[in-house]
Each structure stands twice: as C-alpha cells, then as structure tokens.
Amino acid sequence: MRVFASTVLACVAAFAVAASPSTSDALRTIASKAEASHSDAVLVQQGTRTLLDTSTDTPVALMSATKSIVALAIGLLIDDGRLASLDTPVSAIYPEWAQGRKRAITVRMLLDHTSGLQNVANAGVELEGAPDLVQLALAAELDSEPGAAFAYNNKATNLLTGIVGTLAGEPIDAYLGRRLFAPLGITGTTWMRDAAGTPMGMAGLAMSARDLAKIGRLVLDRGLAPDGTRLLAADYVDRMLAPGARSPEVGLLWWRNAAWERFTLRAEAAGLLEAKSVAPDVRAAVLATAGRTFDSRADLVASLARSLGAQWADRYGTEITARGIRLTDLFETERGPVRAFSANGFLGQYLVIVPERDLVAVRQIERRDTHVAADDYPDFVADVLRLADSLR
C-alpha cells in the first residue's frame, strides 16, 4: 500500500493553495479514507496543479464508470454527422424495433435510463457471460412505457456500443481511440468484449487514473483539449450534464452531485413494500430507518448495509430495484444545488469534476475476493466537495 499521508504532506509543501489548514485537513481526510479502503489510485488536480497523487500508469477496470465514457462516443457521432440527434429512434438503426412499443425508444432514453427495457439489477445474473449483449438488449421486453420512468439499466447501455459500432463503422474502442483517446494522450486502455466481439457498454473499459483524469478535464473544459483543440461540441457536454427527463440526479450517463442531500422514510413506504411483496428481511431493513434523517446517501446505504449484511447490494437490487421501486418512492429526498458531476462504478470507482473550483478527482480500486461492499469509499464525492469548499 502506498504511503498516502506522506504524499499529502508533499503536496501541501509544494502548492500554496494547499497550505491552508482546511485544505490540508480535507486532503488528509481523502488520503486517510483512501488508504483505509485499500484504494489503488487517488488523483486530485486543480487546474494544472496536482494536490494529491498516489496513482500509477496501471489501467484499472472502471466498472460502470465505463457508461460515462460511452456517452462521449454518442456526442462524437453527432459531431461527425453519423447520428442526427439524441432523439433519433433506435429503430432507425435497428429496424426490428420499428414495430410495437419499442419504436418509441430513442437514443436519449438509452442514455438517461428511461428506455423501459426489462432489466435485472444484478448484471452478473443475466448479462455477464451472455454471448451477444446487443441482441440480448434488442430482444428484451418492456417493464414500463418508453420515457415514462427512470430505472438504472445495464442492459440498455450495452445497446449503445452496438449503435456506435454500426454508425461509426468501427468498434467503440477503435472509434474513441482515434477521435478522443489519441488526441488526449490516453494509452494502454483495454475494453472487454462479449463473445460476439462487441465491446461492453455497461462496464469493461480499463484506464489508468491519470488518463481518466484527462477525460474529467475534457468534460470540465466543455470538450476542449488542453492545447485548445475542440474534441467534442460544448453544447453536447452541456446536454450530457443537464438533468435527465425523469431524474434530476442523472444526466446522460453522468451523475449530478448535489451540495447536500437528506433522506427521510416516507409514511407510505410500508404499504408499498408490502404491495410489491418485498422479502421480510429487506422490508425490515428499510422500515428500520423510520424516524431518522440521513444527511447523505452514504449514511443511508451504511444503515441498510448494517441491517442486511455483506450481500446487502444484491438483496436491495433484487428486492427493491428489480421490483421497480425507486429510492425516491421510499424516501422523501431533499437536495441542494448541483455542484459536481461524476462517473461512478462498482466498488467505488470515481471520476469527479467540480467546475466552480476547476477540480478533477479520481479514485480507483482493483476488484478483489476480499471486498464486502459495493462501494468501498461511498463518501468520496462528499469529501471532494469539502475539499472544493476549502480551495480559493
């Protein structure tokens, strides 16, 4: 394990911006939690200054943060004139959807999780090892009307890499490599494919922390490379980070992070859980939160994890998410203003940008058999925002 604390001290000494006690404390907090959670890489940059760096050039699997990179490829298709707009029906690309309710599904709906496609919350149950993820998505039934509701959907995002391959005339890894990665100096990436040879959309891209930070800088600078070259249209970046049609928490495969959140169990939660036949242990874990106000999503998740044990994520996904129950159906949610945007993945893969402070932060962790949580550092975004508050 790298010596996180000494790295912070070196950064404090090297950069005047980190000399204030509040900034020093914020960096120490990130470093300490990163070390405690067995992080493999942490990188924090403000503009051209590096405030904290324990990274190497070793690629780490981004897990679901891959989805946010896929969203960039859709923007490139529009820039290149290969995709008319976000509201292009998917049936224009895959004619088998021209019949029935699926003809209403647009590319935008795949990006903002409103397609309505049937989806199993745990990707390992249905998607990992499937021979052709694009065909699996095309054959899926609908759980809800297209565009009607937000539901995080791994299956739908796999269809996006098929769309990129079809319209670009080359797989998404080659397309992004040529149009984005090479101009940014990003090298050494790998991308998992299904048996049909299509790169995955739900996960599968591996990239080093330093290269991932270059993606963050590109998004923060609204599509401009460090040398001033425009690589992606600014208006697409704006649309990508704008609130989705059915959830203010997500844009187009990028998360929108509020300055603060508060969660309180709704009075009608018990009736909803019973009506949806949620298993007794999960029902009890949710109802055990009654009378409490949680000041962050991480605190709420920690409460559920304590009640349900090591497999809480699978239990919650199977009994809550897979039954079409959203967190906001169970908990009254208050949110402050959006201050950061992030790409997130299983085990706590994070790319966070805070535009008002010109801040880019990355946290990565390799998958190990010893992991007991879906996110080993659930309050990384909150800690980055506290750091942002300390910076001038």
N, C-alpha and C positions, 0 to 999 in steps of 0.2 A: 504494500500500500504506500502511495506517495505521501510525502510529509506536507499535508495541506497547510498546517499552521505556519510553517516557515515560509511557504510560498506567499501567504498573505502578508507576512511581515516584510518580505522583499518588495512586494507591490506597494505597500504603504510608504516604504522608504523611497521608492523610485518615482512615485507620482504624487505631486502636491495635492491633487484632487482627493486622494485617499488619506490625507493627513488628518482630517477632522476626526474627532473621537467617534462620532456617529457613523461615519463611513467605515472606519476601521472596525467598529463593532459589527456592522452589517456584513462586511466581508468575512470576519471571523465566524459569524453565525453560519453563513453559507458553507465555508470551509469545514467547520466542525460537523455540520449535518451531512455534508457530502462524504466525509470520512466515515462517520458512524454508519451510513447507509451503503458503504462499500462501493462508492462511485468509482468508475474507471476514468472519467474525464469531466472536468469542470472548466469552463472558459467564460470569463466576463470581460467585455470590452465596452468602453465608452468612446465613440468616435474612433480615432486611431490609437487610443491608449488601452493597454491591457491592464485590467485591475486584478485579475486572478486567472491563473493558468496552470492547471495540472494535467493538461491534455498531451496526447502524442499524435502521431500521424496514423495510428491504427484505426481502421474502419470498425464501427460498432453498428449493429443492426438497429435501425431507427424504429422498428415495430410500427405502430400506427402513425407515427410522425411521417412515414412514407406518404400517407394520403395528402399531406400538405404540399409535398413536392409534386405529386401528380397534378394538383390544382394549377401549378405553374405551367405544366405542359399544355393544359387546356387553353390558358391565356396565349401561349405561343401559337397554337393552332389558329386562334382568332387573328393574331397579328399577321400570320402568314397567309391569311385568306383561305385556309383549309376548312374552317368552321365558321359558318355565317354569324352565329351568335350563341349566347348561353341558352337561349330559349328555343334553339333548334330541337325538334322532336328526335328522340333516339331512333324512331322508326325511319328517319331519313338516312340513317347509317346502317341500321339493321331492319330491313323490310319486314321480317317476321313479326315485328311489333306493330305493324300497320293496322292490325285488326284488334278489336276488343278494347278494353280499358287501358291497356299498355300504350296505346297510340297517344295518350295524353302526357306520357312521361317525357320530360325534356332533359337536356344535359345539365341544366341548372339544378334540377331535382336530384340528380345523382350526386351533385356537389354539396348540396345543403341538407342532405339526409331527409328528403321529403318524397322520395320516389314511390313509397308504399310497398316496395318489394318485400316478400316474405324473407325473414332473416332469423337465424339462430344466434343468440347473443354471444355464445362461446364459439369463436371461429374454429377451434380445434374439433368441435363436434361434427361440423358439416363441410368446412372449407379446406382445412389443412389436409393435403394429400389428394384432393379432388383432381382428376386428370385434366379438366378443362374448366377453369373458373369463369371464363366469359360465357360459355354455353350454359353453365350452371345458373348464372345470373339471368340469361335470356329465357331460360325455362322456368324461372321462379314464378309462383303465384303471387297475387297481391294480398297483403294484410290490411291495407287501407287504400282509399282513393288517392291517386297521384296528386301531390301538392297539398294534401289535407292536413298532414301531421308530421312533426319532427320525430324521427326514430333513427338513432345511430345505426348505420347499416354497412357492415363489411362487404356483404355480397354485392351491393350496388357499386361500391367503389372499384371492385375488380373489373367491372364492365368498362370503366373509364380508360384503363390501359389498352383494352381492345379497341376502343374508339380512337385513341391516339395512334395505335399501330395502323389501323385502317386508313385514317385520314392523312397521316404523315408519310405513309408508305415505308415505314421502318419502325422497329420496336421502340417503346418509350425510352429505354435506356440509351439507345443509339441517338434518338432524337434529342433528348435532353443533353446528352453528352456533347453533341455538335452545337446545339443552339444556346446552351446555358453553361454547362459544366466547364467546357474547354475555355470559353472566354473569361470565366471567373478563376481559372487555375485550379479547378477541382479535379483531383486524380484519385485513382485507387478505389473507386466505388465498385460495389458488386450489387447485383439485383437478382433475387430468387425468381425462378420461373416455375410455372406449372408444367405438367407432362406434355402439354400441347405446345410449349415453348413461349408462352406469353408471360412477360413479367407481371408479378402480382401488383394489385393496386392497394389492397388493404394493408400491406406490410411488405417486407422483403428487401428494401434498399438498405445498404450498409455504407456509412460515410464517417469520416473522422470528425471530431469536434471542431477542428479548425476549418474544415470545409463546410460543415453545417453552419458555422458562424458566418461564412460568406453568403450563404442563402439568406440568413437573417438580415445581413447588411443590405442585400439586394432588395428585400421586401421593405425594410425600413426606409431605404432611399427611393422607393416607388419605382423600381425597375431599372435604376441606373447602376452600372458597374462602377467600381472605384475610380476608373480612368475617365468617367463621364460618358461612356458608351451606353446608349439605351438598349437594353436587352429584352425588356418587357414593358408593354404600354402602362403608363401611370394610371390610366382610368381603370384598367383591369385590376391592378393591385388594389385600388380603392374599392372596387366592387367585391373583390375577394375578401376584404376585411370588414365590409359593411354587414350589419345584422341580417341573418337569414330570414326568409319569409315566415317561418314558424317558430324561430327561437332567437332571442337576442344574444344568446351565448355563443353562437357559431356563425361564421360567415360561409365561405366556400372552402370547406375542409380546413379552415383555420379557426382556432378558438379565440374568443373575445373575452379578455380577463378584466373583471371589474376591480375597482379600488378596494371594495369590501363586499361581502355577502353575508346575509343572515338567513337561517333556516329554522322554521318552527312547524311542528307537525300539524297538519290540518285536522279539524274536527271530524271531517268526513272520511279520513284515511282508513279507519277501522272497517267501515262499511264497504269501501272499495276493495280492500284486501280480501274480505270475505266473499264479495261478489265475484272476484276473479279467481277464487279458490287457491289463494297463495298458501303454501305449506306452513304449518303451525310454527316452526322454528323461525322462519323468515318473518312471518307476521308478528311474532313476539318481539323480534329484534327491532322492527320498525316502531311498533307501539311502545317499546321501552323508552323511546325518545320523547314521549309526551311530557309537556310541561317544561321542556328545556329549549333554549335558543342557542343555536350553534353559530359561532361567529365566522366560520369558514367551512367550505366543502370538506377540507381535510379533517376538521374536527368531527363533522357528521360521519364521514367514512370511517374514522377511527372508532366511533361508537358502534357502528354496525359490525366492524371487524372484531371488536371485543366480544360482541354477542354471538357472532356466527363462527368465529374461529378462523383457522388458516385458509379455508376454502370459501371465505365469505364472498369473494368476487364471483365465483361460479354459482354459488347459491343465489346471490342477488340477481345475477344475469338471467338465470333460468326461471326464477320465480317472480321477478319483478319486470325486468326489461323485456323478456321474451313473451310476457303476457300483455304487452302493450301499455304498461304503466310507466309514466314518466316521473322523474323526481319531483317535478312541479305539481303533479297530481297528488302527491303525498305530503309535500312540504310547502308552506307559504314561504315564498322567496323574495327577499329584498336585495337589490343590487345597487351599488354605487356606480359612478361613471366608469366607462371602459377606459383603461389606461395602458393595457398591454395586449399583445396578440401572441399566440403561441401555437406551435406544432407539438403534439404530445403523443407518447407511446407507452405501451405496456412496460411495467417495471420502473417507470419514471424517466423515460427519455424526453427531454425538453429542449426546445428552441424557443426562446422568449425574446421579444423585442418591446422596448418601451420608447416610442418615438419622441415623447416630450423630453427625454433625457439622453437621446441618441445612444441608447443602451442595447446591447445584444448579449444574451446569456445562454449558455449551453450546458446541459448536464446529461451524461450518458452512463449506462451501466450494462455490462455483459450479462447475458442470461446464464444462470447457474442453477444447479439442482437444489441449492440451499435456500432459494428465495421462498418467502412465505407470504408475500404481499404482491398485489397487482401494481403497486407503486411504492417503491422503497423510499421516496422522498416527496410525499404528497404536497408539501407546502413550499416547494421550490419557487413557484411563481410569486407567492406572497412574500417570500424572503427577497426576491429580486425587486419587487415593488418597494419594500422597505429600504433596500439599498438605493433605489432611484430617488426616494424621498430625501436621502442624506446627501445627494450629489447636487452641486451647483451648476 
